[in-house]
Amino acid sequence: MKKIPVILDTDIGGDIDDTWALAMLLKSPELDAKLVVSDTGNTTYRAKIAAKMLEIAGKTDVPVGVGVHQNDKTGPQQEWVETYNLSDYRGKVHQDGVKAIIDTITDSPEPVTLVCIGPVPNVAAALEREPRIAKNARFVGMHGCLRKSPWGYDGKKGGVLAEYNVYADPKALQKVFSAPWQVTITPLDTCGFVTLKGEKYRTVRECSDPVVEALMENYRIWLKSRENGQQQFEAQSTILFDTVAVYLAFSEELLEMQELGVRVTDDGYTVMDEKARAVNVAVEWKDLPAYEDFLVERLTGKK
């Protein structure tokens, strides 16, 4: 099997689904991780989580990039990396994560898939510095909301909303969408409905694989500040938005895809517009339970 070279650009350390997505990527034989870059906020804190996960997975051949630093705030997984320093990482650490993205793409003999599961200031900065990266890459992201969300909004159940990865930095995503590369996204319309419960979740929670154990350690810590956190840890995952972007890096089999004109507004909405750039959008699930089964098997090796 020829592996797909990928760069993961992630705001890991905020919502726990980024950690699930990284674990899934590391467990996917279709993908060849060339670089993991932290994005948004305190990118050093985020890079530490990524580096420690890679180390546990025995993947220290994968470089870690520190993205554009925006603030010094840590997040709910700080306890997991309290005593971990980036200098402890046995692999390469790039303090200029944007340059690392550019170099990884331009040096690659084949096109690179950029899997982006957070706001995208790093990618926008990379395009600003070196627009030619778009010639040797494609963009796959967890971004937007076109027709429906999993939550109520404005009194309407499942209404359209401004999704965080877009509204946190809409100008950056506008730049990404205008670049001359293929753009594929999973909006909330599809990724917002992925949750593991019951036996599917228990199979993951009880798995003894080191990467999955590290994932569960992070999940338990992440839940500490949540009401009924321990009860939730025993029962189910959170919504696993970002895992769907990782899946789209190598397969669209379980999703209905449509080419749609999508415009990013200045206030963070993704609006369907026939005059806008065509984007490959995961609009519906063909078989969501089958994806849940796939995710469990991918993480644990158990059917």
Stockholm file with secondary structure:
# STOCKHOLM 1.0

chainA/1-303         MKKIPVILDTDIGGDIDDTWALAMLLKSPELDAKLVVSDTGNTTYRAKIAAKMLEIAGKTDVPVGVGVHQNDKTGPQQEWVETYNLSDYRGKVHQDGVKAIIDTITDSPEPVTLVCIGPVPNVAAALEREPRIAKNARFVGMHGCLRKSPWGYDGKKGGVLAEYNVYADPKALQKVFSAPWQVTITPLDTCGFVTLKGEKYRTVRECSDPVVEALMENYRIWLKSRENGQQQFEAQSTILFDTVAVYLAFSEELLEMQELGVRVTDDGYTVMDEKARAVNVAVEWKDLPAYEDFLVERLTGKK
#=GR chainA/1-303 SS CCCEEEEEEECTTSSTHHHHHHHHHHTCTTEEEEEEEECSSCHHHHHHHHHHHHHHTTCTTSCEEECCCCCCCCCTTGGGGTTCCGGGCSSCEESCHHHHHHHHHHTCSSCEEEEECSCCHHHHHHHHHCGGGGGGEEEEECCCCSSCCSSEETTEETCCCCCHHHHTSHHHHHHHHHSSSCEEECCHHHHTTCCCBHHHHHHHHTCCCHHHHHHHHHHHHHGGGSTTHHHHHHHBCCCCHHHHHHHHTTCCTTEEEEEEEEEECTTSCEEECTTSCEEEEEEEESCHHHHHHHHHHHHHSCC
#=GC SS_cons         CCCEEEEEEECTTSSTHHHHHHHHHHTCTTEEEEEEEECSSCHHHHHHHHHHHHHHTTCTTSCEEECCCCCCCCCTTGGGGTTCCGGGCSSCEESCHHHHHHHHHHTCSSCEEEEECSCCHHHHHHHHHCGGGGGGEEEEECCCCSSCCSSEETTEETCCCCCHHHHTSHHHHHHHHHSSSCEEECCHHHHTTCCCBHHHHHHHHTCCCHHHHHHHHHHHHHGGGSTTHHHHHHHBCCCCHHHHHHHHTTCCTTEEEEEEEEEECTTSCEEECTTSCEEEEEEEESCHHHHHHHHHHHHHSCC
//
